[in-house]
Amino acid sequence: MKTIALLIGVLAWASAASVDLSKVKRIEDLDQFWEQLDPSLRIHRRTMMAPDDRIVNGEEAQPGQFPYQVAIVSFFQDGSGGLCGGTILTQNFVLTAAHCVFIGSLATHGTVTLGVHNRAVEEESQQRIAHGTIKVHPNYSSTYLRNDIATIQLSTPAVFNEFVQPIDLPAISDDRSFAGLTGIISGFGRTSEESGSSPSDVVMFTSNPIITNSDCLSAFHDEVIQAQNICLSGEGGRSVCQGDSGGPLTVRDNDRSLQVGIASFIHWNGCASGNPSGYVRVSHFLTWIGENSDVVLRN
Ligand SMILES: *[C@@H]1O[C@H](CO)[C@@H](O)[C@H](O)[C@H]1NC(C)=O
């Protein structure tokens, strides 16, 4: 049976005391992350963590090219921490995947970095803001990553400028499936095939066609791909990878970027295997996003 791999950034073991945010690895590196999964997925840990992980076969972004992209580092009770992506909803809220902030229990604290191109250095454009209240979808299930969505309130408001801008969400009336459109993915996940490679320091991106859910189902099983998901073709080996979790899948719409997905999982054959990658379908969760942030939804 084909199943999923998680896209999470590896969270490495980091002591909460003096943390260099750039050294934090991906969420998928945490033992407790794997323990909560269905055993049918757990056995794939070795495969999933194999060499080929992150925005694979992508290219480096220009600084400011993705002003809605953030890097999120979250820490858990045992002191472990992990890296994910996310997007800016408003000056007060970012959107991410539930699996980035809930691993058996809610993250205890963390930092959202906005205006970031190279997360390994303190760029002038960066705004590093501590996590405020985290909201995880009440029906989030880590077993098959159902309702894999969360918002993080920023402890102080972000300041918008050319490097820090909110993302557009689909209007409530927008009933497009987005299949056939070009989807753009971005993030700090792994980019190389080298075993044990770290997440990328800089924002990487790539693109591929968005595919229909029925086409996506042929690569996964039906507990994994549901109406709440949207999939991106894996052609050319172009994909999100570990470390990219929680980050955006966007389309160009009226010359603006529209977020249609949140990076959630990859195929267990690996990031660069040519299989589709799976996202939370943003339009399925608009009401929840509206209720768990201060974003004003468009009708
Ligand atoms: C969670 O699931 C329950 C039971 O299916 C449902 O009644 C409820 O509306 C769901 N909550 C959300 C926020 O979707």
PDBQT file of the ligand as one rigid body, heavy atoms in Angstrom, charges set to zero:
ROOT
HETATM    1  C1  LIG A 301     -14.888  18.392  13.859  1.00  0.00    +0.000 C 
HETATM    2  O1  LIG A 301     -15.586  17.159  13.669  1.00  0.00    +0.000 OA
HETATM    3  C2  LIG A 301     -16.891  17.153  14.228  1.00  0.00    +0.000 C 
HETATM    4  C3  LIG A 301     -17.417  15.727  14.100  1.00  0.00    +0.000 C 
HETATM    5  O2  LIG A 301     -17.343  15.291  12.783  1.00  0.00    +0.000 OA
HETATM    6  C4  LIG A 301     -17.748  18.183  13.510  1.00  0.00    +0.000 C 
HETATM    7  O3  LIG A 301     -19.049  18.193  14.045  1.00  0.00    +0.000 OA
HETATM    8  C5  LIG A 301     -17.115  19.544  13.678  1.00  0.00    +0.000 C 
HETATM    9  O4  LIG A 301     -17.824  20.512  12.918  1.00  0.00    +0.000 OA
HETATM   10  C6  LIG A 301     -15.658  19.525  13.208  1.00  0.00    +0.000 C 
HETATM   11  N1  LIG A 301     -15.046  20.787  13.536  1.00  0.00    +0.000 N 
HETATM   12  C7  LIG A 301     -14.584  21.634  12.603  1.00  0.00    +0.000 C 
HETATM   13  C8  LIG A 301     -14.022  22.922  13.082  1.00  0.00    +0.000 C 
HETATM   14  O5  LIG A 301     -14.606  21.380  11.409  1.00  0.00    +0.000 OA
ENDROOT
TORSDOF 0
